[in-house]
Amino acid sequence: MSEKKTKVKVNHLTKKFGDLLVLNDMSFDVEDGDLLCVVGPTGCGKTTFLNSLTKIYDITDGEILLNGEQVDPKKQNIAYIFQGDSTMPWLTVEENVRFGLDIKKIPEARKKEQVDKYLEIVGLSKYRKYYPKQLSASMLQRVSIARAFATEPELLLMDEPYGQLDIELRFKLEDELVKLWQMTGTTVLFITHNIEEAVYLGNKIMVLTNKPTTVKKTLINELPRPRDIAAPEFVKLRNEVTELIKWW
């Protein structure tokens, strides 16, 4: 098996807000094709870390590289799925999914192919002419997922996207994410406060410390898929992650 290449390299990432040190000298690599789940104590700076990757925040020190170059969402194909609904209410489902493709000026035939493909995958083909106000919460998140994957991003960032959904809907969308990730090989960084979700999804789990935040430990998750949350091996890994977060 050929060795995976490094997709994202974080070197000594530091972020301050005035005198408040939030991210403290964080260094780690993300390999091409990883589904890396990031967990940590409440308020530890998980979203600040993600916003540093997207350049929403300027970093205080260090560097973030994507494919060996300074990360820059204006030049690189990075997609972001937020917590809660991020669809545009004035656009139909179909228009929402093609929005990123329109921005990138993808040829029309290719746009149609991508929109059709991902609407079918997330089960929304027959809702393509609906507007967001006509959809349920889980369907809205499916639109966001289809929109993100349709652009075939080099890196997909997800910030607690299922945090407001009930457990049944959450598992359905988690399964859809795994299916898309396996199909496309997209590198995914998934922020969550839910330890069970991290163990269910990730092929790696990165545990952060409390503020000032750094990387405490990264665990390899080789549990077979589909994952059984009641399996002893699953429970054991979930407990290990829980203990790492409790004793920062």
C-alpha positions as CSV (number, residue, x, y, z in Angstrom):
1,M,0.0,0.0,0.0
2,S,1.4,3.4,-1.0
3,E,2.0,5.9,1.7
4,K,-0.6,8.6,2.0
5,K,0.6,12.2,1.3
6,T,0.1,15.0,3.7
7,K,-2.9,17.1,2.7
8,V,-2.9,19.7,5.6
9,K,0.1,20.6,7.6
10,V,-0.4,22.8,10.7
11,N,2.9,24.3,12.1
12,H,3.0,26.0,15.4
13,L,-0.5,27.5,15.0
14,T,-1.1,30.3,17.5
15,K,-4.1,32.6,17.8
16,K,-4.6,35.4,20.3
17,F,-7.5,37.8,20.8
18,G,-5.8,40.7,22.5
19,D,-4.1,39.2,25.5
20,L,-6.3,36.0,25.4
21,L,-4.3,33.0,24.1
22,V,-6.8,30.6,22.5
23,L,-4.7,28.4,20.2
24,N,-1.3,27.6,21.6
25,D,1.5,26.3,19.3
26,M,-0.6,23.6,17.6
27,S,1.2,21.3,15.2
28,F,-0.2,18.3,13.3
29,D,-0.7,16.8,9.9
30,V,-3.9,15.6,8.1
31,E,-3.3,12.9,5.5
32,D,-5.0,12.9,2.1
33,G,-8.4,11.2,2.4
34,D,-8.7,11.4,6.2
35,L,-12.0,11.9,7.9
36,L,-10.5,13.6,11.0
37,C,-12.9,14.3,13.9
38,V,-11.8,17.0,16.3
39,V,-13.1,17.0,19.9
40,G,-12.3,18.8,23.1
41,P,-13.7,20.4,26.2
42,T,-16.5,22.9,25.7
43,G,-15.1,26.4,24.7
44,C,-11.6,25.1,24.0
45,G,-11.4,26.8,20.6
46,K,-12.5,24.2,18.1
47,T,-14.4,26.7,16.0
48,T,-11.6,29.3,16.3
49,F,-9.3,26.6,14.8
50,L,-11.6,26.0,11.9
51,N,-12.1,29.7,11.3
52,S,-8.3,30.0,11.2
53,L,-8.2,27.4,8.4
54,T,-10.8,29.4,6.4
55,K,-9.0,32.7,7.0
56,I,-12.1,34.1,8.7
57,Y,-9.5,34.8,11.4
58,D,-6.0,35.9,10.8
59,I,-3.6,33.7,12.8
60,T,-1.2,35.3,15.3
61,D,1.7,32.9,14.5
62,G,2.6,29.7,12.7
63,E,1.3,28.5,9.4
64,I,-1.4,26.3,7.8
65,L,-0.5,24.6,4.5
66,L,-2.8,22.8,2.1
67,N,-0.9,20.7,-0.5
68,G,2.3,22.4,0.6
69,E,1.0,26.0,0.0
70,Q,-0.3,28.6,2.4
71,V,-4.0,27.9,2.9
72,D,-6.1,30.4,0.9
73,P,-9.8,29.7,0.2
74,K,-9.7,32.3,-2.6
75,K,-7.3,30.1,-4.5
76,Q,-7.9,26.6,-3.2
77,N,-11.1,24.5,-3.4
78,I,-12.2,24.5,0.3
79,A,-15.9,23.9,1.3
80,Y,-17.4,24.6,4.7
81,I,-20.6,23.2,6.2
82,F,-21.8,25.2,9.2
83,Q,-23.9,24.2,12.2
84,G,-27.5,24.8,11.4
85,D,-29.1,25.9,8.1
86,S,-26.8,27.7,5.6
87,T,-29.0,27.4,2.5
88,M,-30.1,30.6,0.7
89,P,-33.9,30.9,1.1
90,W,-34.4,32.7,-2.2
91,L,-32.9,29.8,-4.2
92,T,-34.4,26.4,-4.9
93,V,-32.7,23.2,-3.8
94,E,-31.2,22.8,-7.2
95,E,-30.0,26.4,-7.3
96,N,-28.5,26.0,-3.8
97,V,-26.5,22.9,-4.8
98,R,-25.2,24.5,-8.0
99,F,-24.3,27.8,-6.3
100,G,-20.6,26.9,-5.7
101,L,-20.3,25.6,-9.2
102,D,-21.7,28.9,-10.5
103,I,-19.1,30.8,-8.5
104,K,-16.3,28.6,-9.9
105,K,-17.7,29.1,-13.5
106,I,-17.9,25.4,-14.1
107,P,-19.2,24.6,-17.7
108,E,-23.0,24.2,-17.8
109,A,-23.0,20.5,-18.8
110,R,-20.7,19.7,-15.9
111,K,-22.8,21.7,-13.5
112,K,-25.9,19.8,-14.5
113,E,-24.1,16.5,-14.1
114,Q,-22.8,17.3,-10.6
115,V,-26.1,18.7,-9.4
116,D,-28.0,15.7,-10.6
117,K,-25.5,13.3,-9.2
118,Y,-25.4,14.7,-5.7
119,L,-29.1,15.4,-5.4
120,E,-29.6,11.7,-6.2
121,I,-27.0,10.6,-3.6
122,V,-28.6,12.6,-0.8
123,G,-32.2,11.6,-1.9
124,L,-33.4,15.1,-2.9
125,S,-33.9,14.7,-6.7
126,K,-37.7,15.0,-6.4
127,Y,-37.4,18.1,-4.2
128,R,-35.1,20.0,-6.6
129,K,-37.6,22.8,-7.3
130,Y,-38.6,23.2,-3.6
131,Y,-37.4,26.2,-1.6
132,P,-35.7,25.8,1.8
133,K,-38.8,26.9,3.7
134,Q,-40.5,23.8,2.4
135,L,-37.9,21.4,3.8
136,S,-37.2,19.7,7.1
137,A,-34.1,20.4,9.1
138,S,-32.4,17.1,7.9
139,M,-33.3,17.9,4.3
140,L,-31.7,21.3,4.6
141,Q,-28.5,19.8,5.9
142,R,-28.6,17.3,2.9
143,V,-28.7,20.3,0.6
144,S,-25.6,21.8,2.3
145,I,-23.8,18.4,2.0
146,A,-24.7,18.1,-1.7
147,R,-23.6,21.7,-2.3
148,A,-20.3,21.1,-0.7
149,F,-19.5,17.7,-2.4
150,A,-20.7,19.0,-5.8
151,T,-17.6,21.3,-6.0
152,E,-15.3,18.3,-5.3
153,P,-13.4,20.2,-2.7
154,E,-9.8,19.4,-1.8
155,L,-10.8,20.0,1.8
156,L,-14.2,19.9,3.5
157,L,-14.6,21.6,6.9
158,M,-17.6,20.8,9.0
159,D,-18.4,22.7,12.2
160,E,-20.9,20.6,14.3
161,P,-23.3,20.3,11.4
162,Y,-25.6,17.8,13.1
163,G,-25.6,19.3,16.6
164,Q,-29.2,20.6,16.4
165,L,-30.7,17.4,15.0
166,D,-32.4,14.6,16.9
167,I,-30.4,11.3,17.2
168,E,-32.3,9.4,14.4
169,L,-31.7,12.2,11.9
170,R,-28.1,12.6,13.0
171,F,-27.3,8.9,12.4
172,K,-28.9,9.1,8.9
173,L,-26.8,12.1,7.9
174,E,-23.7,10.7,9.4
175,D,-24.2,7.5,7.3
176,E,-24.6,9.7,4.2
177,L,-21.5,11.6,5.0
178,V,-19.5,8.3,5.4
179,K,-20.9,7.1,2.1
180,L,-19.9,10.3,0.3
181,W,-16.5,10.3,1.9
182,Q,-15.8,6.7,0.9
183,M,-17.0,7.4,-2.6
184,T,-15.1,10.6,-3.2
185,G,-12.0,10.3,-1.1
186,T,-12.4,13.9,0.1
187,T,-10.3,15.0,3.1
188,V,-12.7,16.0,5.8
189,L,-12.2,17.9,9.1
190,F,-15.2,17.4,11.3
191,I,-15.6,19.5,14.5
192,T,-18.0,18.0,17.1
193,H,-18.7,18.1,20.8
194,N,-20.3,14.7,20.6
195,I,-17.8,12.0,21.4
196,E,-20.0,9.2,20.1
197,E,-20.3,11.0,16.8
198,A,-16.5,11.4,16.6
199,V,-16.0,7.6,17.2
200,Y,-18.8,6.7,14.7
201,L,-17.4,8.9,11.9
202,G,-13.7,9.4,12.1
203,N,-10.9,7.3,10.8
204,K,-8.8,9.5,13.2
205,I,-9.9,11.4,16.3
206,M,-7.9,14.5,17.5
207,V,-8.4,15.5,21.1
208,L,-7.7,19.1,22.1
209,T,-6.9,20.4,25.5
210,N,-8.7,23.2,27.3
211,K,-7.6,26.8,26.6
212,P,-4.9,27.7,25.8
213,T,-5.6,24.9,23.3
214,T,-3.1,22.5,21.8
215,V,-3.3,18.9,20.5
216,K,-3.4,16.4,23.4
217,K,-3.5,13.2,21.4
218,T,-4.6,11.8,18.0
219,L,-6.1,8.4,17.9
220,I,-6.3,6.0,15.0
221,N,-9.8,4.6,14.6
222,E,-9.8,1.3,12.8
223,L,-13.2,0.0,13.9
224,P,-15.0,-1.7,10.9
225,R,-17.8,0.1,9.1
226,P,-20.7,0.2,9.4
227,R,-20.0,0.9,13.1
228,D,-22.0,-0.6,15.9
229,I,-22.3,1.9,18.8
230,A,-23.1,-0.9,21.2
231,A,-20.0,-3.0,20.3
232,P,-17.5,-3.5,23.1
233,E,-14.7,-2.1,20.9
234,F,-16.7,1.0,20.1
235,V,-17.6,1.6,23.8
236,K,-13.9,1.1,24.8
237,L,-12.7,3.8,22.3
238,R,-15.5,6.2,23.2
239,N,-14.5,5.8,26.9
240,E,-10.8,6.4,26.0
241,V,-11.7,9.7,24.2
242,T,-14.0,10.7,27.1
243,E,-11.2,10.2,29.6
244,L,-8.7,12.2,27.5
245,I,-11.2,15.1,27.4
246,K,-12.0,14.9,31.1
247,W,-8.4,15.0,32.2
248,W,-6.9,17.8,30.2
